[in-house]
Amino acid sequence: MIPRALLLIFMLFLMKPELHAQVISKTGTTSGQFLHIPVGARATALGGAVTASSLDATGLIWNPAGIAAVKDRQIMIEHSEWFAGIQHNFIGGVLPLGDAGDAGTVGLYVVALTMEDMEETTFEEQEGTGRYFGAGNYAVGASYARYLMENFAIGGTVKYVYEKIWNTSAGGWAVDFGTHYVTPFDGMRFGVRIANFGQKLNMEGDDLITTVDIDPGSEGNNNRIDARLATDSFDLPLMLQVGLAYDLYETSFVRMTVLADAISPSDAQQSVNLGTELSFYEGLISVQAGLPELFLGDDRMFRFALGGGVRYQLNSGLDLDIGYAMNDHQYLGITNRFSLKIGF
């Protein structure tokens, strides 16, 4: 029988969007917005409903407890083109410790949102000054997970989040926590994660240096005193995510899985992600579809997602998993994502 506590928690989250439908939008109230961008072709195609099913290197982002299920070494690389030369990239690796992970599993990852250098323009030189600047957002994390019981795993991540534009930057430390539980009910998995609990980010740098006249009413004083503009500090987007995954139908040929995640972030209203996956020949071929960010109304950025993957084992023993996903963004239109996972 499914534990009643798990179902009760999940149903309470599902009801929250309706209870808070009239609350003022909190969009744009936090730093580190790139942390909301999905990672992994499969996870993206499932609409982000993967807290209970990220049992590979994508667990480094979606639920650190999930990497406890990895029995072989894994490396994952992902690339996504956004717009105006902006790129989103991820690389992560997972290493089981001891005998097939019986001492736990460790992982490292880097995620980056970067852009091409842009030429500076000013009021006087609107065609460009000949000077170029860049901007980027980065997160570097280290994770550890292990099983406390046969079907129950916990995990955590320590990460450094860094944002930069030209000579101004902000950085801070944060942690993620996660749990994963395979319930006694056949085919049902349950996951919880808390993400981005950490320091506030405050922009600092040479671009904030200016000159002021501290006594404009006096003559003969120094009217060009160096000063530094003070900027506000902003929290990272703290997030609580609860997910269920259930194998609705399974034979030796095909498995159909339905997934649902309830999300409660600090910078948006509560929402729900839904996804479904068809997996053929024990995962050699898979297709996914997802509906992310349900109940967000006008704040909903991603409207639907589709994708698929192919797994192939080489004679050398390498296990290749190639994935593709597309999602429809409210402002960017269709964005494409490619990922490659290597097991060895």
C-alpha positions as CSV (number, residue, x, y, z in Angstrom):
1,M,0.0,0.0,0.0
2,I,1.3,3.5,-0.8
3,P,2.4,5.3,2.4
4,R,-0.4,7.7,3.2
5,A,2.0,10.4,4.3
6,L,3.7,10.6,0.9
7,L,0.3,11.0,-0.9
8,L,-0.9,13.6,1.6
9,I,2.2,15.7,1.1
10,F,1.9,15.5,-2.6
11,M,-1.8,16.4,-2.7
12,L,-1.2,19.4,-0.5
13,F,1.3,20.7,-3.0
14,L,-1.1,20.1,-5.9
15,M,-3.8,22.2,-4.2
16,K,-1.5,25.2,-3.5
17,P,-1.7,26.8,-6.9
18,E,-5.4,27.3,-6.5
19,L,-5.2,28.5,-3.0
20,H,-2.7,31.2,-4.0
21,A,-4.0,32.2,-7.4
22,Q,-4.5,35.8,-6.4
23,V,-1.1,36.4,-4.9
24,I,1.1,39.1,-6.5
25,S,3.8,37.7,-8.8
26,K,7.2,37.3,-7.3
27,T,9.0,37.1,-10.7
28,G,12.3,38.9,-10.8
29,T,12.8,39.1,-7.0
30,T,15.8,36.8,-6.8
31,S,19.3,36.4,-8.4
32,G,20.6,33.3,-10.2
33,Q,17.7,33.0,-12.6
34,F,19.7,30.7,-14.8
35,L,19.3,28.0,-12.1
36,H,15.7,27.6,-13.3
37,I,16.9,26.5,-16.8
38,P,16.3,22.7,-17.1
39,V,19.3,20.4,-17.6
40,G,19.2,17.0,-19.4
41,A,17.3,16.2,-22.6
42,R,15.1,13.6,-20.9
43,A,14.3,15.8,-18.0
44,T,13.5,18.7,-20.3
45,A,11.2,16.6,-22.4
46,L,9.4,15.4,-19.3
47,G,8.6,19.0,-18.4
48,G,10.9,18.9,-15.4
49,A,8.8,16.2,-13.6
50,V,11.9,14.2,-12.7
51,T,12.5,14.6,-9.0
52,A,11.6,11.0,-8.5
53,S,13.3,9.6,-11.6
54,S,16.7,11.4,-12.1
55,L,18.7,8.3,-11.3
56,D,21.7,9.2,-13.4
57,A,24.1,12.2,-13.8
58,T,21.2,14.6,-14.2
59,G,20.5,14.0,-10.5
60,L,23.3,16.3,-9.8
61,I,20.9,19.1,-10.8
62,W,17.4,17.6,-10.2
63,N,17.8,15.5,-7.1
64,P,21.3,14.7,-5.6
65,A,19.8,11.6,-3.9
66,G,19.2,10.1,-7.4
67,I,22.9,9.6,-8.1
68,A,23.0,6.9,-5.4
69,A,21.4,4.6,-7.9
70,V,24.3,4.9,-10.4
71,K,26.3,1.7,-10.5
72,D,28.8,2.7,-13.2
73,R,30.9,5.8,-13.9
74,Q,29.0,8.3,-15.9
75,I,29.9,11.5,-17.8
76,M,27.2,13.7,-19.2
77,I,27.5,16.6,-21.7
78,E,24.7,18.9,-22.8
79,H,24.3,21.9,-25.1
80,S,21.4,24.2,-25.8
81,E,21.2,27.2,-28.1
82,W,18.9,30.0,-26.7
83,F,18.8,33.3,-28.6
84,A,21.0,36.2,-29.5
85,G,24.1,34.0,-29.2
86,I,23.3,32.8,-25.7
87,Q,24.3,29.2,-25.0
88,H,23.5,26.9,-22.1
89,N,26.0,24.1,-21.4
90,F,26.4,21.4,-18.8
91,I,29.1,18.8,-18.0
92,G,28.9,16.5,-15.1
93,G,30.4,13.2,-13.8
94,V,29.4,10.6,-11.3
95,L,31.6,8.0,-9.6
96,P,30.3,5.2,-7.4
97,L,32.5,4.4,-4.4
98,G,33.3,1.0,-3.1
99,D,31.6,-2.0,-4.7
100,A,29.1,-0.6,-7.1
101,G,28.3,2.4,-4.9
102,D,27.9,0.6,-1.5
103,A,30.1,3.4,0.0
104,G,28.0,6.1,-1.7
105,T,28.3,8.0,-4.9
106,V,30.1,11.3,-5.6
107,G,29.6,13.7,-8.5
108,L,30.9,17.0,-9.9
109,Y,29.3,19.3,-12.4
110,V,29.6,22.7,-14.1
111,V,26.7,24.5,-15.7
112,A,27.1,27.8,-17.7
113,L,24.9,30.3,-19.4
114,T,27.2,32.4,-21.6
115,M,26.9,34.9,-24.5
116,E,29.1,36.2,-27.3
117,D,31.1,39.4,-26.6
118,M,29.1,42.5,-27.3
119,E,30.4,45.9,-28.4
120,E,30.0,48.8,-26.0
121,T,27.9,51.7,-27.1
122,T,27.5,55.1,-25.5
123,F,25.3,58.1,-26.1
124,E,28.2,59.8,-28.0
125,E,29.3,56.7,-29.8
126,Q,26.1,54.8,-30.7
127,E,27.8,52.8,-33.5
128,G,30.2,51.3,-31.0
129,T,33.4,52.3,-29.1
130,G,35.5,49.4,-30.3
131,R,35.5,47.9,-26.7
132,Y,33.8,44.6,-26.1
133,F,32.4,43.1,-23.0
134,G,31.0,39.7,-22.0
135,A,28.5,38.3,-19.5
136,G,28.0,34.8,-18.0
137,N,26.3,32.8,-15.3
138,Y,28.0,29.8,-13.8
139,A,27.5,27.2,-11.1
140,V,30.0,24.6,-10.0
141,G,28.8,21.8,-7.6
142,A,30.0,18.7,-5.8
143,S,27.5,16.1,-4.7
144,Y,27.4,13.0,-2.5
145,A,24.6,10.4,-2.1
146,R,24.1,7.0,-0.5
147,Y,21.4,4.6,0.4
148,L,20.5,4.6,4.1
149,M,18.2,1.6,3.5
150,E,17.7,-0.6,0.5
151,N,15.0,1.6,-1.1
152,F,15.8,5.0,0.6
153,A,18.6,7.3,-0.5
154,I,19.7,10.8,0.6
155,G,22.0,13.2,-1.1
156,G,23.4,16.7,-1.0
157,T,25.3,19.2,-3.1
158,V,27.5,22.1,-2.3
159,K,27.8,24.6,-5.1
160,Y,29.2,28.0,-5.9
161,V,27.0,30.3,-8.0
162,Y,28.7,33.1,-10.0
163,E,27.3,35.9,-12.2
164,K,29.4,38.4,-14.2
165,I,28.9,41.2,-16.6
166,W,32.0,43.1,-17.8
167,N,33.9,44.1,-14.7
168,T,31.1,43.5,-12.2
169,S,30.3,40.2,-10.6
170,A,28.5,38.5,-7.8
171,G,29.1,35.1,-6.2
172,G,27.9,33.0,-3.3
173,W,27.7,29.5,-1.8
174,A,24.5,27.4,-1.8
175,V,23.5,23.8,-1.0
176,D,20.9,21.4,-2.3
177,F,19.3,18.4,-0.4
178,G,17.4,15.5,-1.8
179,T,15.8,12.2,-0.9
180,H,14.6,9.3,-3.1
181,Y,12.3,6.5,-2.0
182,V,11.1,3.4,-3.9
183,T,7.7,2.7,-2.3
184,P,6.3,-0.8,-1.4
185,F,3.7,-0.2,-4.1
186,D,5.1,-1.7,-7.3
187,G,6.4,0.8,-9.8
188,M,6.0,3.9,-7.6
189,R,8.9,6.2,-6.7
190,F,8.9,9.3,-4.6
191,G,11.5,12.2,-4.5
192,V,12.0,15.4,-2.7
193,R,14.6,18.2,-3.2
194,I,15.4,21.5,-1.6
195,A,17.5,23.6,-3.9
196,N,19.5,26.8,-3.7
197,F,19.6,27.4,0.0
198,G,22.5,29.8,0.6
199,Q,24.0,33.2,0.5
200,K,22.6,36.3,-1.1
201,L,24.3,37.6,-4.3
202,N,25.5,41.2,-4.4
203,M,27.0,42.8,-7.6
204,E,30.4,44.4,-7.0
205,G,33.2,45.6,-9.3
206,D,35.0,48.4,-11.1
207,D,32.0,49.2,-13.3
208,L,30.3,50.6,-10.2
209,I,33.0,53.2,-9.5
210,T,31.9,56.8,-10.3
211,T,32.7,60.3,-9.3
212,V,30.6,62.7,-7.2
213,D,30.7,66.2,-5.8
214,I,29.9,65.7,-2.2
215,D,29.3,69.5,-1.6
216,P,27.9,70.9,-4.9
217,G,27.0,74.2,-3.1
218,S,30.7,75.1,-2.5
219,E,33.2,76.4,-4.9
220,G,36.9,75.5,-5.1
221,N,36.4,72.0,-3.6
222,N,37.2,68.7,-5.3
223,N,34.1,68.0,-7.4
224,R,35.3,64.6,-8.7
225,I,35.7,62.4,-5.6
226,D,35.8,58.7,-6.4
227,A,32.7,56.8,-5.1
228,R,31.3,53.3,-5.4
229,L,27.6,52.7,-6.2
230,A,26.0,50.4,-3.6
231,T,23.8,47.6,-5.0
232,D,21.1,45.5,-3.2
233,S,21.7,41.9,-2.3
234,F,19.3,39.3,-3.7
235,D,18.5,35.8,-2.5
236,L,19.0,32.8,-4.8
237,P,15.7,31.1,-5.9
238,L,15.0,28.8,-3.1
239,M,12.9,25.8,-4.2
240,L,11.1,22.9,-2.7
241,Q,10.1,20.2,-5.2
242,V,8.1,17.0,-4.5
243,G,7.7,14.3,-7.2
244,L,6.1,11.0,-8.0
245,A,6.9,8.6,-10.8
246,Y,4.7,5.5,-11.5
247,D,5.1,2.7,-14.0
248,L,1.6,2.6,-15.3
249,Y,2.1,-0.2,-17.8
250,E,5.1,-2.6,-18.2
251,T,5.9,-5.6,-20.4
252,S,9.1,-7.1,-21.7
253,F,8.8,-4.8,-24.7
254,V,7.5,-1.5,-23.4
255,R,7.1,0.5,-20.2
256,M,4.9,3.5,-19.8
257,T,5.7,5.9,-16.9
258,V,3.7,8.9,-15.7
259,L,5.4,11.5,-13.6
260,A,4.3,14.6,-11.6
261,D,6.2,17.2,-9.6
262,A,4.8,19.9,-7.4
263,I,7.1,23.0,-7.1
264,S,7.1,25.7,-4.5
265,P,9.8,28.4,-5.4
266,S,10.6,31.6,-3.5
267,D,10.4,33.7,-6.7
268,A,7.1,32.4,-8.3
269,Q,3.8,30.9,-7.4
270,Q,3.4,27.2,-6.8
271,S,3.1,25.1,-10.0
272,V,3.0,21.5,-11.2
273,N,5.1,19.7,-13.9
274,L,3.6,16.7,-15.7
275,G,5.3,14.2,-17.9
276,T,5.0,10.8,-19.5
277,E,7.6,8.4,-21.0
278,L,7.4,5.4,-23.3
279,S,10.5,3.2,-23.0
280,F,11.1,0.3,-25.5
281,Y,13.4,-2.7,-25.2
282,E,14.5,-1.9,-21.6
283,G,15.3,1.7,-22.4
284,L,17.2,1.3,-25.7
285,I,14.6,3.7,-27.3
286,S,12.5,6.2,-25.4
287,V,10.1,9.1,-26.1
288,Q,8.9,11.7,-23.7
289,A,6.4,14.5,-23.5
290,G,5.8,17.0,-20.7
291,L,3.7,20.0,-19.6
292,P,5.8,22.2,-17.3
293,E,4.8,25.1,-15.0
294,L,1.0,24.4,-14.9
295,F,-1.1,26.9,-12.9
296,L,1.5,29.8,-13.3
297,G,-0.8,31.8,-15.6
298,D,1.0,34.7,-17.3
299,D,4.2,33.8,-15.5
300,R,4.4,30.5,-17.3
301,M,7.6,30.5,-19.5
302,F,7.7,26.9,-20.8
303,R,4.4,25.6,-22.4
304,F,5.2,22.1,-23.6
305,A,8.1,19.8,-24.2
306,L,8.9,16.7,-26.4
307,G,11.9,14.5,-26.8
308,G,13.5,11.1,-27.1
309,G,16.6,9.2,-26.7
310,V,18.6,6.2,-28.0
311,R,21.0,4.1,-25.9
312,Y,23.7,2.0,-27.5
313,Q,26.5,-0.1,-26.1
314,L,29.8,-0.3,-27.9
315,N,32.0,-3.4,-28.1
316,S,34.5,-1.5,-25.9
317,G,31.9,-1.6,-23.1
318,L,31.0,2.1,-23.3
319,D,27.3,2.7,-22.9
320,L,26.1,5.7,-25.0
321,D,22.9,7.5,-24.3
322,I,22.0,10.3,-26.8
323,G,19.0,12.5,-26.1
324,Y,17.2,15.3,-27.7
325,A,14.5,17.6,-26.4
326,M,12.5,20.6,-27.6
327,N,10.4,22.9,-25.5
328,D,8.2,25.9,-26.4
329,H,9.2,29.0,-24.6
330,Q,6.7,31.9,-24.3
331,Y,9.2,34.4,-25.6
332,L,11.9,32.4,-27.3
333,G,9.8,30.0,-29.2
334,I,11.1,26.5,-29.8
335,T,14.5,25.8,-28.2
336,N,16.5,22.6,-28.8
337,R,18.6,20.7,-26.4
338,F,21.1,17.8,-27.1
339,S,22.7,15.6,-24.5
340,L,25.2,12.8,-24.5
341,K,25.7,10.5,-21.5
342,I,28.6,8.0,-21.4
343,G,28.7,5.1,-19.0
344,F,31.8,3.0,-18.4
